[in-house]
Amino acid sequence: MNVIKVKDYQEMSKEACKIVVEKIKELDRPVLGFATGSTPIGLYQCLIEEYNKKNVSFQDVTTFNLDEYVGLAPDDPRSYYYFMMDQLFNHVDVPQENIHIPNGVTSDLEKECHDFEESIRKAGQIDLQILGIGPNGHIGFNEPGTKFSSRTHVVKLTESTRNANSRFFDSIEEVPTEAITMGIETILECKEIILLVSGENKAETVAQLLNGDITEDFPASALHKHNNVTVIADEAAMKYVNKD
Ligand code: GLP
């Protein structure tokens, strides 16, 4: 696992932005995986700036998102679909038909999971996946205890995750109890992975990721099994890790 230590949130976002832009330029038909949460917002702002400066185009980009809440429609401002349109896709030239985000309001969730996997396969796998990390080590919405062999599936969210994400809702009761997420095995099949981490509230999580055991109790530890993962972490997040 490659670790890039940067000064702060802004540097983390810029560093990630550079890598994503290079990847888009390098490939004819890049397939990118995106994440939600507060962490990648700076990256998305930087990508929009690069697009506005005409340094990059998303015309040939296909995108997949990691996860979506069950029960929130795409036009619900708290859905991950809405988040991605608002934070990135509405501001760049990615064709609408190239955007893939699990649908959390379908009557057949199992079919949705299956179709999502099928779309990734048809796109020829994800070239570069951006990840954030939950305080309990979740990636996507793969909660502790998720099998490393999991594919896209429906999960029951833990209280700690619902609590952590309740800041986007009026109250914890409104946070959905389930979500669809890419599985750990699906994530490990991405050709390259960038994990972004910022802030002191993630410092213990980063220390466990870099120094702890590989165990299904800490989903992000599965990333040690992948040969092309880069963690971009700022000084605050690296507080408990000895690395200059
Ligand atoms: C959510 C998302 C994850 C994300 C995590 C961390 O639970 N499902 O994909 O990584 O939040 O969010 P934040 O970046 O806001 O700390």
py3Dmol code that shows the C-alpha trace and the ligand (Angstrom):
import py3Dmol

protein = """\
ATOM      1  CA  MET A   1       0.000   0.000   0.000  1.00  0.00           C
ATOM      2  CA  ASN A   2       1.438   3.277  -1.145  1.00  0.00           C
ATOM      3  CA  VAL A   3       0.973   6.211   1.274  1.00  0.00           C
ATOM      4  CA  ILE A   4       1.176   9.865   0.291  1.00  0.00           C
ATOM      5  CA  LYS A   5       1.188  12.184   3.268  1.00  0.00           C
ATOM      6  CA  VAL A   6       0.029  15.710   2.461  1.00  0.00           C
ATOM      7  CA  LYS A   7      -0.349  18.860   4.539  1.00  0.00           C
ATOM      8  CA  ASP A   8      -4.088  19.345   4.598  1.00  0.00           C
ATOM      9  CA  TYR A   9      -7.474  18.732   2.968  1.00  0.00           C
ATOM     10  CA  GLN A  10      -6.727  21.064   0.079  1.00  0.00           C
ATOM     11  CA  GLU A  11      -3.463  19.315  -0.798  1.00  0.00           C
ATOM     12  CA  MET A  12      -5.146  15.916  -0.528  1.00  0.00           C
ATOM     13  CA  SER A  13      -7.822  17.063  -2.988  1.00  0.00           C
ATOM     14  CA  LYS A  14      -5.262  18.526  -5.427  1.00  0.00           C
ATOM     15  CA  GLU A  15      -3.085  15.412  -5.338  1.00  0.00           C
ATOM     16  CA  ALA A  16      -6.090  13.173  -6.056  1.00  0.00           C
ATOM     17  CA  CYS A  17      -7.288  15.551  -8.779  1.00  0.00           C
ATOM     18  CA  LYS A  18      -3.924  15.332 -10.534  1.00  0.00           C
ATOM     19  CA  ILE A  19      -4.088  11.524 -10.573  1.00  0.00           C
ATOM     20  CA  VAL A  20      -7.686  11.449 -11.862  1.00  0.00           C
ATOM     21  CA  VAL A  21      -6.956  13.984 -14.628  1.00  0.00           C
ATOM     22  CA  GLU A  22      -3.867  12.012 -15.714  1.00  0.00           C
ATOM     23  CA  LYS A  23      -5.907   8.808 -15.811  1.00  0.00           C
ATOM     24  CA  ILE A  24      -8.596  10.442 -17.971  1.00  0.00           C
ATOM     25  CA  LYS A  25      -5.941  11.719 -20.371  1.00  0.00           C
ATOM     26  CA  GLU A  26      -4.095   8.406 -20.480  1.00  0.00           C
ATOM     27  CA  LEU A  27      -7.054   6.185 -21.458  1.00  0.00           C
ATOM     28  CA  ASP A  28      -9.339   6.310 -24.498  1.00  0.00           C
ATOM     29  CA  ARG A  29     -12.437   5.234 -22.561  1.00  0.00           C
ATOM     30  CA  PRO A  30     -11.655   5.679 -18.844  1.00  0.00           C
ATOM     31  CA  VAL A  31     -13.940   4.007 -16.316  1.00  0.00           C
ATOM     32  CA  LEU A  32     -13.884   5.865 -13.012  1.00  0.00           C
ATOM     33  CA  GLY A  33     -15.366   4.910  -9.663  1.00  0.00           C
ATOM     34  CA  PHE A  34     -16.551   7.730  -7.425  1.00  0.00           C
ATOM     35  CA  ALA A  35     -17.453   8.006  -3.752  1.00  0.00           C
ATOM     36  CA  THR A  36     -19.703  10.249  -1.696  1.00  0.00           C
ATOM     37  CA  GLY A  37     -19.232  11.778   1.765  1.00  0.00           C
ATOM     38  CA  SER A  38     -17.478  15.022   2.688  1.00  0.00           C
ATOM     39  CA  THR A  39     -13.989  13.759   1.867  1.00  0.00           C
ATOM     40  CA  PRO A  40     -14.064  13.782  -1.976  1.00  0.00           C
ATOM     41  CA  ILE A  41     -15.886  17.142  -2.326  1.00  0.00           C
ATOM     42  CA  GLY A  42     -12.580  19.064  -2.740  1.00  0.00           C
ATOM     43  CA  LEU A  43     -11.493  16.599  -5.426  1.00  0.00           C
ATOM     44  CA  TYR A  44     -14.759  17.148  -7.301  1.00  0.00           C
ATOM     45  CA  GLN A  45     -14.346  20.938  -7.084  1.00  0.00           C
ATOM     46  CA  CYS A  46     -10.838  20.622  -8.494  1.00  0.00           C
ATOM     47  CA  LEU A  47     -12.073  18.377 -11.339  1.00  0.00           C
ATOM     48  CA  ILE A  48     -14.727  20.988 -12.209  1.00  0.00           C
ATOM     49  CA  GLU A  49     -12.021  23.695 -12.244  1.00  0.00           C
ATOM     50  CA  GLU A  50      -9.830  21.584 -14.537  1.00  0.00           C
ATOM     51  CA  TYR A  51     -12.821  21.024 -16.818  1.00  0.00           C
ATOM     52  CA  ASN A  52     -13.616  24.758 -16.883  1.00  0.00           C
ATOM     53  CA  LYS A  53      -9.980  25.516 -17.776  1.00  0.00           C
ATOM     54  CA  LYS A  54     -10.395  23.014 -20.641  1.00  0.00           C
ATOM     55  CA  ASN A  55      -7.626  20.827 -19.225  1.00  0.00           C
ATOM     56  CA  VAL A  56      -9.852  17.757 -19.219  1.00  0.00           C
ATOM     57  CA  SER A  57     -13.078  16.454 -20.749  1.00  0.00           C
ATOM     58  CA  PHE A  58     -15.398  13.772 -19.363  1.00  0.00           C
ATOM     59  CA  GLN A  59     -16.947  13.092 -22.776  1.00  0.00           C
ATOM     60  CA  ASP A  60     -15.543   9.554 -22.961  1.00  0.00           C
ATOM     61  CA  VAL A  61     -15.648   8.814 -19.233  1.00  0.00           C
ATOM     62  CA  THR A  62     -17.914   6.144 -17.757  1.00  0.00           C
ATOM     63  CA  THR A  63     -18.602   6.370 -14.023  1.00  0.00           C
ATOM     64  CA  PHE A  64     -19.717   4.018 -11.268  1.00  0.00           C
ATOM     65  CA  ASN A  65     -20.580   5.048  -7.738  1.00  0.00           C
ATOM     66  CA  LEU A  66     -19.956   2.872  -4.747  1.00  0.00           C
ATOM     67  CA  ASP A  67     -23.306   3.001  -3.041  1.00  0.00           C
ATOM     68  CA  GLU A  68     -26.804   4.430  -2.524  1.00  0.00           C
ATOM     69  CA  TYR A  69     -29.314   4.510   0.321  1.00  0.00           C
ATOM     70  CA  VAL A  70     -32.301   2.194  -0.007  1.00  0.00           C
ATOM     71  CA  GLY A  71     -35.508   4.250  -0.078  1.00  0.00           C
ATOM     72  CA  LEU A  72     -34.105   7.583  -1.286  1.00  0.00           C
ATOM     73  CA  ALA A  73     -35.141   8.570  -4.820  1.00  0.00           C
ATOM     74  CA  PRO A  74     -32.610  10.202  -7.182  1.00  0.00           C
ATOM     75  CA  ASP A  75     -34.337  13.582  -6.796  1.00  0.00           C
ATOM     76  CA  ASP A  76     -34.098  13.438  -2.983  1.00  0.00           C
ATOM     77  CA  PRO A  77     -31.360  15.929  -2.016  1.00  0.00           C
ATOM     78  CA  ARG A  78     -30.059  13.418   0.549  1.00  0.00           C
ATOM     79  CA  SER A  79     -29.576  10.617  -2.003  1.00  0.00           C
ATOM     80  CA  TYR A  80     -26.098   9.865  -3.317  1.00  0.00           C
ATOM     81  CA  TYR A  81     -27.430  10.255  -6.857  1.00  0.00           C
ATOM     82  CA  TYR A  82     -28.409  13.853  -6.094  1.00  0.00           C
ATOM     83  CA  PHE A  83     -25.075  14.440  -4.331  1.00  0.00           C
ATOM     84  CA  MET A  84     -23.038  13.302  -7.348  1.00  0.00           C
ATOM     85  CA  MET A  85     -25.101  15.349  -9.828  1.00  0.00           C
ATOM     86  CA  ASP A  86     -24.849  18.389  -7.584  1.00  0.00           C
ATOM     87  CA  GLN A  87     -21.155  18.072  -6.661  1.00  0.00           C
ATOM     88  CA  LEU A  88     -19.740  16.928  -9.993  1.00  0.00           C
ATOM     89  CA  PHE A  89     -21.767  15.528 -12.875  1.00  0.00           C
ATOM     90  CA  ASN A  90     -23.984  18.595 -13.505  1.00  0.00           C
ATOM     91  CA  HIS A  91     -20.843  20.711 -13.916  1.00  0.00           C
ATOM     92  CA  VAL A  92     -18.854  18.622 -16.406  1.00  0.00           C
ATOM     93  CA  ASP A  93     -19.550  17.041 -19.799  1.00  0.00           C
ATOM     94  CA  VAL A  94     -20.000  13.420 -18.734  1.00  0.00           C
ATOM     95  CA  PRO A  95     -22.824  11.888 -20.824  1.00  0.00           C
ATOM     96  CA  GLN A  96     -25.819  11.056 -18.624  1.00  0.00           C
ATOM     97  CA  GLU A  97     -26.007   7.513 -20.011  1.00  0.00           C
ATOM     98  CA  ASN A  98     -22.432   6.847 -18.829  1.00  0.00           C
ATOM     99  CA  ILE A  99     -23.329   7.496 -15.170  1.00  0.00           C
ATOM    100  CA  HIS A 100     -24.055   4.433 -13.013  1.00  0.00           C
ATOM    101  CA  ILE A 101     -25.302   4.820  -9.456  1.00  0.00           C
ATOM    102  CA  PRO A 102     -27.279   2.027  -7.770  1.00  0.00           C
ATOM    103  CA  ASN A 103     -31.008   2.714  -7.722  1.00  0.00           C
ATOM    104  CA  GLY A 104     -32.252   2.635  -4.135  1.00  0.00           C
ATOM    105  CA  VAL A 105     -35.947   2.820  -4.964  1.00  0.00           C
ATOM    106  CA  THR A 106     -36.408  -0.148  -7.248  1.00  0.00           C
ATOM    107  CA  SER A 107     -38.905  -2.891  -6.306  1.00  0.00           C
ATOM    108  CA  ASP A 108     -36.274  -5.554  -7.002  1.00  0.00           C
ATOM    109  CA  LEU A 109     -33.095  -4.725  -5.099  1.00  0.00           C
ATOM    110  CA  GLU A 110     -31.463  -8.098  -5.824  1.00  0.00           C
ATOM    111  CA  LYS A 111     -31.854  -7.522  -9.559  1.00  0.00           C
ATOM    112  CA  GLU A 112     -30.455  -4.016  -9.163  1.00  0.00           C
ATOM    113  CA  CYS A 113     -27.315  -5.435  -7.492  1.00  0.00           C
ATOM    114  CA  HIS A 114     -26.934  -8.033 -10.219  1.00  0.00           C
ATOM    115  CA  ASP A 115     -27.441  -5.478 -13.022  1.00  0.00           C
ATOM    116  CA  PHE A 116     -24.935  -3.104 -11.418  1.00  0.00           C
ATOM    117  CA  GLU A 117     -22.254  -5.807 -11.406  1.00  0.00           C
ATOM    118  CA  GLU A 118     -23.117  -6.631 -14.994  1.00  0.00           C
ATOM    119  CA  SER A 119     -22.705  -2.981 -16.058  1.00  0.00           C
ATOM    120  CA  ILE A 120     -19.246  -2.844 -14.470  1.00  0.00           C
ATOM    121  CA  ARG A 121     -18.272  -6.027 -16.278  1.00  0.00           C
ATOM    122  CA  LYS A 122     -19.575  -4.700 -19.592  1.00  0.00           C
ATOM    123  CA  ALA A 123     -17.618  -1.453 -19.123  1.00  0.00           C
ATOM    124  CA  GLY A 124     -14.464  -3.589 -18.828  1.00  0.00           C
ATOM    125  CA  GLN A 125     -13.833  -3.046 -15.071  1.00  0.00           C
ATOM    126  CA  ILE A 126     -13.119   0.177 -13.198  1.00  0.00           C
ATOM    127  CA  ASP A 127      -9.753   1.749 -14.058  1.00  0.00           C
ATOM    128  CA  LEU A 128      -9.548   4.023 -11.026  1.00  0.00           C
ATOM    129  CA  GLN A 129     -11.764   3.909  -7.941  1.00  0.00           C
ATOM    130  CA  ILE A 130     -11.879   6.748  -5.409  1.00  0.00           C
ATOM    131  CA  LEU A 131     -12.658   5.675  -1.852  1.00  0.00           C
ATOM    132  CA  GLY A 132     -13.342   7.427   1.423  1.00  0.00           C
ATOM    133  CA  ILE A 133     -13.408   5.538   4.705  1.00  0.00           C
ATOM    134  CA  GLY A 134     -15.947   5.432   7.512  1.00  0.00           C
ATOM    135  CA  PRO A 135     -14.768   5.812  11.124  1.00  0.00           C
ATOM    136  CA  ASN A 136     -15.353   2.054  11.651  1.00  0.00           C
ATOM    137  CA  GLY A 137     -13.266   1.182   8.591  1.00  0.00           C
ATOM    138  CA  HIS A 138     -16.157   0.772   6.176  1.00  0.00           C
ATOM    139  CA  ILE A 139     -15.530   1.290   2.467  1.00  0.00           C
ATOM    140  CA  GLY A 140     -18.558   1.997   0.317  1.00  0.00           C
ATOM    141  CA  PHE A 141     -21.176   0.804   2.791  1.00  0.00           C
ATOM    142  CA  ASN A 142     -19.392  -2.468   3.578  1.00  0.00           C
ATOM    143  CA  GLU A 143     -19.761  -2.584   7.342  1.00  0.00           C
ATOM    144  CA  PRO A 144     -17.502  -4.545   9.712  1.00  0.00           C
ATOM    145  CA  GLY A 145     -18.118  -8.266   9.283  1.00  0.00           C
ATOM    146  CA  THR A 146     -18.763  -8.050   5.523  1.00  0.00           C
ATOM    147  CA  LYS A 147     -17.176 -10.971   3.671  1.00  0.00           C
ATOM    148  CA  PHE A 148     -14.141 -10.056   1.587  1.00  0.00           C
ATOM    149  CA  SER A 149     -15.782 -12.212  -1.102  1.00  0.00           C
ATOM    150  CA  SER A 150     -18.887  -9.987  -1.244  1.00  0.00           C
ATOM    151  CA  ARG A 151     -20.210  -8.580  -4.517  1.00  0.00           C
ATOM    152  CA  THR A 152     -22.700  -5.680  -4.872  1.00  0.00           C
ATOM    153  CA  HIS A 153     -25.335  -6.303  -2.207  1.00  0.00           C
ATOM    154  CA  VAL A 154     -27.905  -4.793   0.151  1.00  0.00           C
ATOM    155  CA  VAL A 155     -26.558  -3.982   3.624  1.00  0.00           C
ATOM    156  CA  LYS A 156     -28.075  -3.093   6.953  1.00  0.00           C
ATOM    157  CA  LEU A 157     -26.330   0.061   8.180  1.00  0.00           C
ATOM    158  CA  THR A 158     -24.779   0.009  11.649  1.00  0.00           C
ATOM    159  CA  GLU A 159     -25.875   2.527  14.266  1.00  0.00           C
ATOM    160  CA  SER A 160     -22.389   4.070  14.183  1.00  0.00           C
ATOM    161  CA  THR A 161     -22.633   4.707  10.430  1.00  0.00           C
ATOM    162  CA  ARG A 162     -26.185   6.054  10.706  1.00  0.00           C
ATOM    163  CA  ASN A 163     -24.945   8.340  13.475  1.00  0.00           C
ATOM    164  CA  ALA A 164     -21.912   9.488  11.472  1.00  0.00           C
ATOM    165  CA  ASN A 165     -24.120  10.260   8.453  1.00  0.00           C
ATOM    166  CA  SER A 166     -27.002  11.826  10.414  1.00  0.00           C
ATOM    167  CA  ARG A 167     -25.411  15.250   9.870  1.00  0.00           C
ATOM    168  CA  PHE A 168     -26.905  15.211   6.364  1.00  0.00           C
ATOM    169  CA  PHE A 169     -30.438  14.559   7.743  1.00  0.00           C
ATOM    170  CA  ASP A 170     -32.776  16.423  10.100  1.00  0.00           C
ATOM    171  CA  SER A 171     -32.634  13.599  12.629  1.00  0.00           C
ATOM    172  CA  ILE A 172     -31.099  10.138  13.028  1.00  0.00           C
ATOM    173  CA  GLU A 173     -34.555   8.555  12.530  1.00  0.00           C
ATOM    174  CA  GLU A 174     -34.547   9.869   8.962  1.00  0.00           C
ATOM    175  CA  VAL A 175     -31.259   8.129   8.057  1.00  0.00           C
ATOM    176  CA  PRO A 176     -32.132   5.041   6.005  1.00  0.00           C
ATOM    177  CA  THR A 177     -31.436   1.685   7.647  1.00  0.00           C
ATOM    178  CA  GLU A 178     -30.285  -0.028   4.467  1.00  0.00           C
ATOM    179  CA  ALA A 179     -28.121   0.688   1.438  1.00  0.00           C
ATOM    180  CA  ILE A 180     -26.869  -0.931  -1.751  1.00  0.00           C
ATOM    181  CA  THR A 181     -23.093  -1.105  -1.950  1.00  0.00           C
ATOM    182  CA  MET A 182     -20.427  -2.460  -4.238  1.00  0.00           C
ATOM    183  CA  GLY A 183     -18.971  -5.480  -2.445  1.00  0.00           C
ATOM    184  CA  ILE A 184     -15.412  -5.801  -1.196  1.00  0.00           C
ATOM    185  CA  GLU A 185     -14.500  -8.231  -3.970  1.00  0.00           C
ATOM    186  CA  THR A 186     -16.024  -5.854  -6.538  1.00  0.00           C
ATOM    187  CA  ILE A 187     -13.865  -3.028  -5.132  1.00  0.00           C
ATOM    188  CA  LEU A 188     -10.743  -5.216  -5.164  1.00  0.00           C
ATOM    189  CA  GLU A 189     -11.293  -5.872  -8.889  1.00  0.00           C
ATOM    190  CA  CYS A 190     -10.794  -2.164  -9.685  1.00  0.00           C
ATOM    191  CA  LYS A 191      -7.461  -1.775 -11.436  1.00  0.00           C
ATOM    192  CA  GLU A 192      -6.282   1.100  -9.246  1.00  0.00           C
ATOM    193  CA  ILE A 193      -7.649   2.496  -5.975  1.00  0.00           C
ATOM    194  CA  ILE A 194      -7.127   5.841  -4.270  1.00  0.00           C
ATOM    195  CA  LEU A 195      -8.257   6.131  -0.666  1.00  0.00           C
ATOM    196  CA  LEU A 196      -8.675   9.681   0.617  1.00  0.00           C
ATOM    197  CA  VAL A 197      -8.511  10.496   4.310  1.00  0.00           C
ATOM    198  CA  SER A 198      -8.515  13.824   6.052  1.00  0.00           C
ATOM    199  CA  GLY A 199      -8.853  15.100   9.598  1.00  0.00           C
ATOM    200  CA  GLU A 200      -8.053  14.076  13.122  1.00  0.00           C
ATOM    201  CA  ASN A 201     -11.387  12.281  13.549  1.00  0.00           C
ATOM    202  CA  LYS A 202     -10.062   9.642  11.114  1.00  0.00           C
ATOM    203  CA  ALA A 203      -6.607   9.342  12.756  1.00  0.00           C
ATOM    204  CA  GLU A 204      -7.381   6.152  14.680  1.00  0.00           C
ATOM    205  CA  THR A 205      -9.011   4.663  11.585  1.00  0.00           C
ATOM    206  CA  VAL A 206      -5.901   5.380   9.477  1.00  0.00           C
ATOM    207  CA  ALA A 207      -3.594   3.924  12.137  1.00  0.00           C
ATOM    208  CA  GLN A 208      -5.655   0.748  12.198  1.00  0.00           C
ATOM    209  CA  LEU A 209      -5.674   0.583   8.391  1.00  0.00           C
ATOM    210  CA  LEU A 210      -1.906   0.965   8.091  1.00  0.00           C
ATOM    211  CA  ASN A 211      -0.781  -0.982  11.181  1.00  0.00           C
ATOM    212  CA  GLY A 212      -3.653  -3.319  12.024  1.00  0.00           C
ATOM    213  CA  ASP A 213      -4.527  -6.878  10.956  1.00  0.00           C
ATOM    214  CA  ILE A 214      -6.228  -7.864   7.731  1.00  0.00           C
ATOM    215  CA  THR A 215      -9.660  -8.829   8.998  1.00  0.00           C
ATOM    216  CA  GLU A 216     -13.287  -8.719   7.906  1.00  0.00           C
ATOM    217  CA  ASP A 217     -13.956  -6.829  11.152  1.00  0.00           C
ATOM    218  CA  PHE A 218     -12.208  -3.855   9.536  1.00  0.00           C
ATOM    219  CA  PRO A 219     -13.376  -3.810   5.895  1.00  0.00           C
ATOM    220  CA  ALA A 220     -10.736  -1.376   4.553  1.00  0.00           C
ATOM    221  CA  SER A 221      -7.993  -3.834   5.595  1.00  0.00           C
ATOM    222  CA  ALA A 222      -8.970  -5.868   2.493  1.00  0.00           C
ATOM    223  CA  LEU A 223      -7.145  -3.192   0.489  1.00  0.00           C
ATOM    224  CA  HIS A 224      -3.842  -4.775   1.589  1.00  0.00           C
ATOM    225  CA  LYS A 225      -4.731  -7.628  -0.770  1.00  0.00           C
ATOM    226  CA  HIS A 226      -4.694  -5.255  -3.771  1.00  0.00           C
ATOM    227  CA  ASN A 227      -1.457  -4.382  -5.558  1.00  0.00           C
ATOM    228  CA  ASN A 228      -2.268  -0.818  -6.631  1.00  0.00           C
ATOM    229  CA  VAL A 229      -3.705   1.164  -3.725  1.00  0.00           C
ATOM    230  CA  THR A 230      -2.599   4.673  -2.814  1.00  0.00           C
ATOM    231  CA  VAL A 231      -3.714   6.257   0.436  1.00  0.00           C
ATOM    232  CA  ILE A 232      -3.611  10.054   0.328  1.00  0.00           C
ATOM    233  CA  ALA A 233      -3.859  11.248   3.916  1.00  0.00           C
ATOM    234  CA  ASP A 234      -3.308  14.626   5.495  1.00  0.00           C
ATOM    235  CA  GLU A 235      -1.169  15.352   8.554  1.00  0.00           C
ATOM    236  CA  ALA A 236      -4.132  15.358  10.927  1.00  0.00           C
ATOM    237  CA  ALA A 237      -5.287  11.931   9.742  1.00  0.00           C
ATOM    238  CA  MET A 238      -1.705  10.604  10.029  1.00  0.00           C
ATOM    239  CA  LYS A 239      -1.389  11.766  13.646  1.00  0.00           C
ATOM    240  CA  TYR A 240      -0.875   8.247  15.053  1.00  0.00           C
ATOM    241  CA  VAL A 241       1.217   6.904  12.169  1.00  0.00           C
ATOM    242  CA  ASN A 242       4.997   7.236  12.200  1.00  0.00           C
ATOM    243  CA  LYS A 243       5.770   8.279   8.658  1.00  0.00           C
ATOM    244  CA  ASP A 244       7.398  11.497   7.427  1.00  0.00           C
TER     245      ASP A 244
END
"""
ligand_1 = """\
16
GLP
C -20.413 7.154 3.788
C -20.147 6.557 2.423
C -18.713 6.118 2.272
C -17.791 7.228 2.741
C -18.032 7.482 4.215
C -17.119 8.527 4.810
O -20.778 6.209 4.729
N -20.997 5.453 2.148
O -18.457 5.772 0.915
O -16.464 6.879 2.520
O -19.376 7.931 4.330
O -17.678 9.792 4.692
P -16.919 11.141 4.961
O -16.031 11.341 3.794
O -18.012 12.174 5.011
O -16.189 10.996 6.238
"""
view = py3Dmol.view(width=600, height=400)
view.addModel(protein, "pdb")
view.setStyle({"model": 0}, {"cartoon": {"style": "trace"}})
view.addModel(ligand_1, "xyz")
view.setStyle({"model": 1}, {"stick": {}})
view.zoomTo()
view.show()
